[in-house]
Amino acid sequence: MKTVVHDKKNEITISSRFSIGEGHTPLIPSRFIGPSMGLKNLYFKLENLNPTGSYKDRFAAAFIGTLLQKKVPFCLATSSGNTGAALAAYCAAANIPCYVVVVDNAPADKIRQMHAYGAKTLMVGGFGINTGITNAVFSGLEQLAKAKEVSLPISAYRYCPEGMQGVESIAEEVLRDLNREVDHLFSPAGGGGLTLAVANGVLSSVTPTSCRVHCVQPLGNNTIAGALRNGLANAVEVPRSTTTVSGLQVPGILDGNETLQRCRQTGGTGFVVTDEAVYNMQTTLARKEGIFCEAAAAVSVSGLAEAVQNSEVEPDDTIVCLITGSGFKDMNSPARNTGTKSIETKYSVDNLFQFLATI
Amino acid sequence: MKTVVHDKKNEITISSRFSIGEGHTPLIPSRFIGPSMGLKNLYFKLENLNPTGSYKDRFAAAFIGTLLQKKVPFCLATSSGNTGAALAAYCAAANIPCYVVVVDNAPADKIRQMHAYGAKTLMVGGFGINTGITNAVFSGLEQLAKAKEVSLPISAYRYCPEGMQGVESIAEEVLRDLNREVDHLFSPAGGGGLTLAVANGVLSSVTPTSCRVHCVQPLGNNTIAGALRNGLANAVEVPRSTTTVSGLQVPGILDGNETLQRCRQTGGTGFVVTDEAVYNMQTTLARKEGIFCEAAAAVSVSGLAEAVQNSEVEPDDTIVCLITGSGFKDMNSPARNTGTKSIETKYSVDNLFQFLATI
């Protein structure tokens, strides 16, 4: 059976990958943030509109495709967030049981999404909190994966290059949609995998492009961005990730060194942003652009704001910011800035029309 | 500035409508449900992957486009669900204040999404519960809209044809993606607007198609489907909508008569399904297809199941079911069938690997 994905012409696209509709996400022009920064050509790549609500669907599609090829009869993962939800969905479609080892006290909403797809979640007391327990879980899982001759589907080249290759298509789509005339591409980074995938995609582009890939990190997990900016050869470990931005709290540098090197090859640099700036930008994206994204997605746009302040982009430059995940993933975070209390206020009919007479 | 939407070719699509990335949603083949019913060519149209998580974004894009043309300085709506979220997002992008009058005790999550986009919600005590209050609110709003020379953005042709025209593009996309060779298209219906839009889209298709548009309703709101099936000339009012499927609990028949007539013109008929069948199908879609949708979306597929049972479709027919909204909209509903209790179970490291040794 054919897989038809977002085809705008009178023809069928036949895809051999294992797809449930990921990729080919919209690229939309900024209406407020770009103009308010004096930028004429700012675009957002809406990865939040992937099937499970994040770019991780590209990873899961590629990874589950390889599992099916190798006839591995199950998927074993660790995640409390977007990767787990993506794997759960693709496993459901592939009819493969999915086991996700989740951190202690992982958010119930994210676990609920995995359960909806029928995944089995295994919460381990102390996992993600206690270093000894965390290391024991990871090393046990790595051994198990090795014994079964599979990769652990952690979304980093270091663990799972076959999955990360699926993510490189983001760059291809952006370059294609803008006729390769992209000057800057801003990507959020935790362990760097996404940014590295995008830089790889840009550097392997068949036709030349001068697209610079910039790496943006929260101050509390500044392993790559600062080092890239300051001309260091390698990423720098931080003793403890202190950012509160869900999804970017990553232990260790993971793909950090390669990310730094490949971004530099594109001419890109690093930007470091505060969590506060990120949450404010998340609110602005929803209220001024109509883009309901998770906080991690607002990191790229916060990096752009830094670049504008430093005059590192020109008003006429064509700029793309990656919106990595949906606001639905993270309902508590948008609520930081919204008056959810007003849910409780009830109007009478008279009061309603008194109010509406004033608008 | 250009709006680039899902373009798979090396060219730019310039759109004049007010877009934040709606439409051009994926059409994916069924892997489990179709084969398990003996069907070779079943597809799902993933309207849940629109920017705010439902097909209502097509409505909002068209409606807000007309508001902008008419220079109306605000948007006034009633909705406790998908329409409100869609309007809130498009108003945010258009920089128009959005006021949504919501029913008493509307779900907090849906209101939270509207707030995230900066909409002002106005909950009226008794609205949607007490008939007198409900009628008073509607007639007051209709007067207000008339005085301001705007339509009320209720997603029905009866109230807002300019918005509903935006929804007709679903049919165009499906026909284009499948080279017009579609035999059956199943659509869920509350007041019928979506089904009517799809039938209109099919009937106004420039090249001929034999696509039959079928109307599926829950038993508790069988205003159109039964009448269509039984050859009646008009929709039939039910004393009280008793379905629990959110979004399909509609007072009155709204677009019912026109929906019935236009479906019949396409050669389509009606199917009536139980809420229980719908919730089971919602679970199957998530667990077997990797499609996380709201219950209303599973109504179309439940209708298809009826058609298969009645031998009203052939194994080789090309069939499309509309998946109208996201599971994120309705987190409580998927949870009906998932073991959310297991969130609480915590494993020790030893127990984890004892368990994993068995997979």
Chai-1 contact restraints between the chains, C-beta under 6 A:
chainA,res_idxA,chainB,res_idxB,connection_type,confidence,min_distance_angstrom,max_distance_angstrom,comment,restraint_id
A,M1,B,P29,contact,1.0,0.0,6.0,A-B,restraint_1
A,T3,B,P29,contact,1.0,0.0,6.0,A-B,restraint_2
A,V4,B,L27,contact,1.0,0.0,6.0,A-B,restraint_3
A,V4,B,D177,contact,1.0,0.0,6.0,A-B,restraint_4
A,V5,B,P26,contact,1.0,0.0,6.0,A-B,restraint_5
A,H6,B,H6,contact,1.0,0.0,6.0,A-B,restraint_6
A,H6,B,H24,contact,1.0,0.0,6.0,A-B,restraint_7
A,H6,B,P26,contact,1.0,0.0,6.0,A-B,restraint_8
A,D7,B,D177,contact,1.0,0.0,6.0,A-B,restraint_9
A,N10,B,R176,contact,1.0,0.0,6.0,A-B,restraint_10
A,I20,B,I28,contact,1.0,0.0,6.0,A-B,restraint_11
A,I20,B,G290,contact,1.0,0.0,6.0,A-B,restraint_12
A,G21,B,P26,contact,1.0,0.0,6.0,A-B,restraint_13
A,G21,B,I28,contact,1.0,0.0,6.0,A-B,restraint_14
A,G21,B,L46,contact,1.0,0.0,6.0,A-B,restraint_15
A,H24,B,H6,contact,1.0,0.0,6.0,A-B,restraint_16
A,P26,B,V5,contact,1.0,0.0,6.0,A-B,restraint_17
A,P26,B,H6,contact,1.0,0.0,6.0,A-B,restraint_18
A,P26,B,G21,contact,1.0,0.0,6.0,A-B,restraint_19
A,L27,B,V4,contact,1.0,0.0,6.0,A-B,restraint_20
A,I28,B,I20,contact,1.0,0.0,6.0,A-B,restraint_21
A,I28,B,G21,contact,1.0,0.0,6.0,A-B,restraint_22
A,P29,B,M1,contact,1.0,0.0,6.0,A-B,restraint_23
A,P29,B,T3,contact,1.0,0.0,6.0,A-B,restraint_24
A,R31,B,A93,contact,1.0,0.0,6.0,A-B,restraint_25
A,L46,B,G21,contact,1.0,0.0,6.0,A-B,restraint_26
A,L49,B,L49,contact,1.0,0.0,6.0,A-B,restraint_27
A,F74,B,I359,contact,1.0,0.0,6.0,A-B,restraint_28
A,A89,B,G290,contact,1.0,0.0,6.0,A-B,restraint_29
A,Y90,B,G290,contact,1.0,0.0,6.0,A-B,restraint_30
A,A92,B,R287,contact,1.0,0.0,6.0,A-B,restraint_31
A,A92,B,G290,contact,1.0,0.0,6.0,A-B,restraint_32
A,A93,B,R31,contact,1.0,0.0,6.0,A-B,restraint_33
A,A93,B,E289,contact,1.0,0.0,6.0,A-B,restraint_34
A,A93,B,G290,contact,1.0,0.0,6.0,A-B,restraint_35
A,A108,B,I343,contact,1.0,0.0,6.0,A-B,restraint_36
A,I111,B,I343,contact,1.0,0.0,6.0,A-B,restraint_37
A,R112,B,T340,contact,1.0,0.0,6.0,A-B,restraint_38
A,H115,B,T338,contact,1.0,0.0,6.0,A-B,restraint_39
A,A116,B,A286,contact,1.0,0.0,6.0,A-B,restraint_40
A,A116,B,F292,contact,1.0,0.0,6.0,A-B,restraint_41
A,A116,B,P334,contact,1.0,0.0,6.0,A-B,restraint_42
A,A116,B,T338,contact,1.0,0.0,6.0,A-B,restraint_43
A,Y117,B,A286,contact,1.0,0.0,6.0,A-B,restraint_44
A,G118,B,R287,contact,1.0,0.0,6.0,A-B,restraint_45
A,L122,B,Y347,contact,1.0,0.0,6.0,A-B,restraint_46
A,L122,B,L352,contact,1.0,0.0,6.0,A-B,restraint_47
A,M123,B,K346,contact,1.0,0.0,6.0,A-B,restraint_48
A,V124,B,Y347,contact,1.0,0.0,6.0,A-B,restraint_49
A,V124,B,L352,contact,1.0,0.0,6.0,A-B,restraint_50
A,G125,B,K346,contact,1.0,0.0,6.0,A-B,restraint_51
A,I133,B,V349,contact,1.0,0.0,6.0,A-B,restraint_52
A,A136,B,V349,contact,1.0,0.0,6.0,A-B,restraint_53
A,G140,B,F353,contact,1.0,0.0,6.0,A-B,restraint_54
A,R176,B,N10,contact,1.0,0.0,6.0,A-B,restraint_55
A,D177,B,V4,contact,1.0,0.0,6.0,A-B,restraint_56
A,D177,B,D7,contact,1.0,0.0,6.0,A-B,restraint_57
A,A286,B,A116,contact,1.0,0.0,6.0,A-B,restraint_58
A,A286,B,Y117,contact,1.0,0.0,6.0,A-B,restraint_59
A,R287,B,A92,contact,1.0,0.0,6.0,A-B,restraint_60
A,R287,B,G118,contact,1.0,0.0,6.0,A-B,restraint_61
A,E289,B,A93,contact,1.0,0.0,6.0,A-B,restraint_62
A,G290,B,I20,contact,1.0,0.0,6.0,A-B,restraint_63
A,G290,B,A89,contact,1.0,0.0,6.0,A-B,restraint_64
A,G290,B,Y90,contact,1.0,0.0,6.0,A-B,restraint_65
A,G290,B,A92,contact,1.0,0.0,6.0,A-B,restraint_66
A,G290,B,A93,contact,1.0,0.0,6.0,A-B,restraint_67
A,F292,B,A116,contact,1.0,0.0,6.0,A-B,restraint_68
A,F328,B,F328,contact,1.0,0.0,6.0,A-B,restraint_69
A,P334,B,A116,contact,1.0,0.0,6.0,A-B,restraint_70
A,T338,B,H115,contact,1.0,0.0,6.0,A-B,restraint_71
A,T338,B,A116,contact,1.0,0.0,6.0,A-B,restraint_72
A,T340,B,R112,contact,1.0,0.0,6.0,A-B,restraint_73
A,I343,B,A108,contact,1.0,0.0,6.0,A-B,restraint_74
A,I343,B,I111,contact,1.0,0.0,6.0,A-B,restraint_75
A,K346,B,M123,contact,1.0,0.0,6.0,A-B,restraint_76
A,K346,B,G125,contact,1.0,0.0,6.0,A-B,restraint_77
A,Y347,B,L122,contact,1.0,0.0,6.0,A-B,restraint_78
A,Y347,B,V124,contact,1.0,0.0,6.0,A-B,restraint_79
A,V349,B,I133,contact,1.0,0.0,6.0,A-B,restraint_80
A,V349,B,A136,contact,1.0,0.0,6.0,A-B,restraint_81
A,L352,B,L122,contact,1.0,0.0,6.0,A-B,restraint_82
A,L352,B,V124,contact,1.0,0.0,6.0,A-B,restraint_83
A,F353,B,G140,contact,1.0,0.0,6.0,A-B,restraint_84
A,I359,B,F74,contact,1.0,0.0,6.0,A-B,restraint_85
